[in-house]
Amino acid sequence: MKTPITEEARRRWRLVLGGDEADGLCAEGQSLTLNLDDRRMDDALGGLYDAEPGARRGGLGASAPRVARWLADLREFFPSSVVRVMQEDAMERLDLKRLLFEPEMLEQIDPDVHLVGTLLSLRGVMPAAAKEAARAVVRRVVDDLLRRLEEPTRAAVTGSLSRAQRNFRPRPSEIDWDRTIRANLKTWQPGPRTLIPERLIGHGRRRRSLRDIVLCLDQSGSMASSVVYTGVFGAVLASLPAIETRVVAFDTEVVDLSEHLDDPVDLLYGIQLGGGTDINRALAYCQGVIRRPEQTVMVLVSDLYEGGNEREMLARARSLKEAGVQLIALLALSDDGSPSYDHGVARALAALHIPAFACTPDQFPGLMAAAIRGDDVAAWAGAQGLVVRGSGLA
């Protein structure tokens, strides 16, 4: 007696076989209905394996943006080891190097953050002749982002640092008399010609750096846009003398990219998009390099899908928070809209008073300014119209 096929098995075989009438999964005249994600996965598979070798068919067409979206779907639905095989198959079956890997093609397209993510993920299988052209594309996008984002970031962060370093309980030798007098003119007494200061303002405390910032970056494939923006912002923050900046990227391994902060393109080329996710391991590394927890702002850029030990990860987040680190979980740093994320982990972080939300690149300078001032970041996010995940509002 044959064991009846389950719906899940039928679904999996449907994705493998491609839905031809002769696949034997359904009775004649019937078909198996796929949900939206399954249809997207089926389209991604069909774009590659429904085409004849050497023919560009199966739905990809000759459009580089469509190819970029197709490659992004592969990273979303399949593990990195499978994606690499499929990309190599695509090189042979669809001749994708004519679309993305020819210097002439790269010079003609209008590059954006998504294309940069795609090129970074493909650099391991990219022909040598196209690597310099691809790097030039990455440079163009990075330079454009720097022109757009550098000045707002500098202005917002520098203003917050000025407030953060102001000393309102100075010793006599630290009093800034000019600013103290100006701030207390309303208390001037004309009779005795006396000014009674209600508030003393001191000179800023001079240190090598006023704040330490750690950007801890999930480099899994779904975070491609966030990776690019975070790399650019890391380089901008590192250029501010009053801030000590560190950028740490992770999947199941952890790599410290701080030595590349003088060039965001070099930093991005040190990131390996794809792979699993071990947030706990990344937090452990960051915990080991933080020297001044009460002066440290740490931004975890991740969708919070933990592939390692979730309980240990949350315990480590609690430990960082209790040590004085201002920890923020940034679910996405991109213009891509509402991200997919682990709601359970977001709620657990919210219970630890660690806000979790997504923001656009234009909002990131304001976020860093609020964090440096020591403001309630969750309240700041709410005032910006951002949904703080795990707080009961999402």
Secondary structure, DSSP 4 states (H G I P E B T S, - for coil): -PPPPPHHHHHHHHHHH---GGG-SS-TT------HHHHHHHHHHHHHHTSPTT---TT-TT-HHHHHHHHHHHHHHS-HHHHHHHHHHHHHHT-TIIIII-HHHHHHS---HHHHHHHHHHGGGS-HHHHHHHHHHHHHHHHHHHHHHHHHHHHHHHHHHHHHH-BSS--GGGB-HHHHHHHTGGGEETTTTEE--SS--BPPPP-S-SEEEEEEEE-SGGGHHHHHHHHHHHHHHHTSTTEEEEEEEESSSEEE-GGGTT-HHHHHHT----S---HHHHHHHHHHH-S-GGGEEEEEES----SS-HHHHHHHHHHHHHTT-EEEEEEEESSS-SPP--HHHHHHHHHTT--EEEE-GGGHHHHHHHHHHT--HHHHHHHTT---TTTT--
